[in-house]
Amino acid sequence: MKYIKTHWPIPAYNMAMEDLIINHLPSDDYLTFYIHDPSIIVGQHQNTLEEINEDYVKRAGIHVQRRLSGGGAVYHDHGNLNFSFVVRGSREDVNKFDVLTRPVLRTLEKLGIAAELSGRNDLLIDGKKFSGNAQYFSNGRLLQHGTILFNSDMSELSKSLKVKDLKIQSKGVKSVRSRVTNIMEYLPDQTLTIEAFQGLLLETIGEMYPLEEYELSSKEKAIHKELTEKKFMSWDWNYGRTPLFTLQKVAKFPFGIVDVRMNIKKGALEDIKIYGDFFVKEGISGLENALKGSKYERQDLMTHLSSLDLEDYFKGMTQEEWCSFLLN
């Protein structure tokens, strides 16, 4: 496994590094870490403005950054350590989070802390989340990255992020803050720094996967610079354009929240946009494009879906269930 040292506190640089590894570096397995200035990192399929408390975020100078992977929005600051694996894999590896979260659990075990993988993609201590993980598959490579709340400012987390009513109802809780915790609260050694914890995690990963440092070439650095400036720092990438819509359908499924906006004209789907905190094996635009032009009725929707495997988008959902969701 190749280890790439990075020291960028601005998230666009690190999101661009993941893109670079997936699409431009030699075939291998890669590891990076990053610690960001205060930032909100939104999932690829989310509607950014509906995930953030925009006025507060602007006043506080908090970065807003869209990532490549799906899943929900998270808050990063100097008390949050992030790890990023890019490994060779297949679509069948999507939604399997246990292997690449194992080093985190093993490191905590060494420190005397019992933690577990729970639900789709969360790591918990005493039933509280300290790490969320997300995935993205492309070009024969699986990106899996995760947050680790080491000593993060929970008050800023609560002020910066909105929580949808559906998520509150599904988890039976009233706030973001009540569901999360910092590792620092459980450490026997309260003098341990986030940098020292990163060193311990790197050591554990090295025990599991032989590590070798990788230096970017001049050409790779130039590609990274272009990706950072032209893609990951752009308004279009981070906020995007929400289409006009005449109908909205929102529901919570086992695989996540799905929020569909449809513009229906003369009984047909002129435009459709699918948001949510789900993970997909294929880009969600494939499903959106397949549905555009369909009549807003079951038979024609089914016809438009016939060439797709819905399992590539929503695990466990049938075409009939999807059509019922759109129509009811």
N, C-alpha and C positions, 0 to 999 in steps of 0.2 A: 504494500500500500504506500502511495506517495503522500507525503505531508507537505502542504504549502503553507508557509508562515505568512500571515497577513496582519496588518496593523491599522486598517482603515476604520475610523469611528462613524463614518457616514455610510448608511446601509446600501446605497446604490452601488458602491464599489464592490461590496461583498455579494450582492445579488448578481452583478455582472461576472464576478469570478465563478460562480456556480454555472452560469450560462456558458462561459468560456470552457470550463472543464467538460461539460456535457457535449459541446458541439465542436471544440477545436483542439483539445489536448489529446495526446496519444492514448490508445486504449489501455486502461489500467484502473485501479481503484485509488480514490483520492480522499484526503481528509483536510479540512480547514477548521479554524476556530475564528470567532469574531465577537467583540464587545462593542456595542454601539452607543453613541450619544442618544439621548431620549428620542425614541422613534416609535411609530406604530407601523407594524408590518402586516399588510392585509393579504388574504389568500387570493389566488389568481382569479377565482370566480366570484369574488365579492363585489358588492356595490360600495365603493370606498366611502362616499359621503354618508351612507347609512350605518357605517361601522364606527365612525369617529365622532367625537364631540368637537365639531369643526371650529367653533369660536375659541374654545379653550386651547385647542391644538395650535392655532395660529398665534394666539397671545403668548403661549409658552415657548414658541419656536421649536416645536416638536416635528421631527421629520416624519413624513408619511410616504411609505414605500410599498409597492406591490411586489410580491415574490412570484417565482415560477410555480410553486406548488399550490395545491388546493388547501382546504381547511379554513380555520377561523382566524380573525385578527388577534394579534398579540402585541403587548407593550414591551419594548426593550429600553434598558438604561445601563448605566455603568455597573449595576449590580446584577446584570443578567449575562450569563455566559452562553454562547451559541455554538453548537457543533454542526458540522456539515459533512456528510459522507456522499460521495458519488461513486457508485460501484457498478460493475458490469452485471447486467441482469436481464430479465424478461418481464413482460406485462403480468405474468403470473406472480411476480414478487410484490406487485402493488397491493397495499393494504396489509402487508405482513411487517409489523413494526418490531417484533420481538428480538430479532438478531442484532440489529444495529443500536438498540437501546440497552443491550446487555452490558456494554462497558460502563455505562453510567450507573447501573444498578450494582455492578461489581465494585466500582470505586466507592460508592456509598457504603457498601457492606464492609469494606476495609476500614472505613471511618466509624463503624459501629451503628450505622443507620439502616433500618429495614425499609425498603421501598419496593414498589411493585408496578408492573404495567397493568393498566386498567382501561376498560372500554376500548375504543378504537385505537387511541394513540396517545394516551396520557400516562405520565408517571406520577405516582402518588406516595405521600408519606402521611400516615395516620388519616387516610381518606381525603387528604387535600392535595391538589395538583401543584407540582413544582416544575413540571416539564411537559410541554406540548410538542408533538412531533408531526411532521407533514412530509408528503412524498410527491415526486414528479417523475414521470418516465418519458424518455425521448432518446432517440438515436442509440438504442440498445443499452442505455445507462439509466440507473435508478438513483435519483437524488433523494436522500433522506436527511432532513435537518431538524434540529430541535432546540428549544429554549431550555435553559436551566436557571430558575430563579434562585440566585445565591443570596443576595442581600438587596433585592430590588425595592424601590419606593412604592409601596402598595397604594398610597394615597394618589399618586400620579397615575397609576394604572387605572384606578377607578374613575378618575376625572377625565381621562383621555378616551376611554372606550365606552361605547354604548352596549347594552345587552338586550337582545331581542326578547320580547315577552315569551315567545315560543321556547327559547332556551331556558328561561327562568322557570316556566311551567314544567318543562320536561325534567329538570334536575331538582325541582322542589326547593329552590333557594331564592334569596332576595337580592343578592349582590354579587359582583365579580369578586370583591375582596374576601367574602366568606368562603369562597371555593378554592383559594390558592394559598400557598405558603412559601416561605424562603427556607432553603437548606440551612442557613446560618442558625435558625432557631433550634436545630437539632444537633449541631456540632458540639462534641465534647471540648474541642479546642476552639475557643471563640476568637483566637488570634489568627486563624487561618484566613488568608486573603483569597480573592477570586482568582488571582494569577497563580497562586500556589495550588488551588483546586484544579485549575486547568492543567498544571503540570502533572498532578496525580492522575487525572483522567487520561492525559496523553501517555503516561507510563502504562496504565492499564490497557489501553488500546494497543500499545506496542507489544505487550505480552500476548495479546490475542492475534494480532496481525503484524508481521515484521514491517517496520516503517523505514522509509528512505525519504530524505528531504528532496523536494523538486523545486528548481528555479525556472521561472518563466524566461523564454527567449525574448529577444527584442521584438520579433514579429508577434508573439503571443501577448506581450505587453501592449503593443499598438492596438491589437484587436480588443483587448480588455478595456482600453481607454475609450475606444469608439462605442463599445457596448454600454459602458457607464454613461457617457454623455448623450448619446443619441437615442438609447432605449430606456435605460432604467432611471434617468433623470427627467424624462419627458412627462409632460402633463397627460398625454394620451395613454401612456402605459400606466401611470399611477392612479389616474382618475377615470379616464375613458369617457366615452359619450353614452349616456343612458338614452335609449330611443324613446320617442313618444309612445305611450301605451294606453290602451282603452280597457284592459283587463289585467288583473293581477291574481295569481294563485300562490299561496304560501302554505307549506306544511312541514312538519318535523317527521322524518323517517329514521329508521335505525342507522342509516348511513350518513345522516346529517340533515340540516335545514335546506329546503329547496324553495327558491323564490323566483317565480316565472312572471315576466312582463310580456304581454302580447298586444300587438296593435292589429285589430281586426277590422277589415274594410270589406264591405259587400260579402260578408260571411266567410272570408278567407283570412288566413294568417299572413298579413303583409310583412310583419317583423316580429321577432321573438328574441328575448334575452333571458338567459338562465343564470341566476346568481345562487350562491350558497356556500356552505362550509364543508362541502363534500370533497372526496378524492375520486378522480377518474383515471381510467387506463388510457382513454383517448381524449383529445382536446374537445371540450364541450361545444366548440363551434361546429363540429361535425353533426351533432344532434340538432343544433339550432338551424343549420343550413338545410338539413333534411326535412324539417317541419315547415320551413317558409314556403308559402304558396298553397299549403294544404287548406282544404275547406275545414271550417271549425265544426267538424262532426266526426263521429267515431270511425266510420268505414274509411274515409279518406285519410284521416290521421294514421290509421293502421297501415294503409297502403304506403304512405310516405315513410313509415318506420320499417317496412318489410326488409330493406337491405341492411339494416343495422342490427347489431347484437347489443341490446340495452344493458347487458351485464358489463359492457365496456365503460358505461357511464354511471349507472346506479346499481350497486351490488344487490342482487336479490329481487329486483323489480321487474315485472313482466310488462310487455307492451300494453296489455289490457289494463293493468293497474295504472300505468303512466297516462293512458288516454282518459281513464276515469278521473284521475287527478286534474287533468287539464280542463275537463268538461264539467265537472260537478262543482 
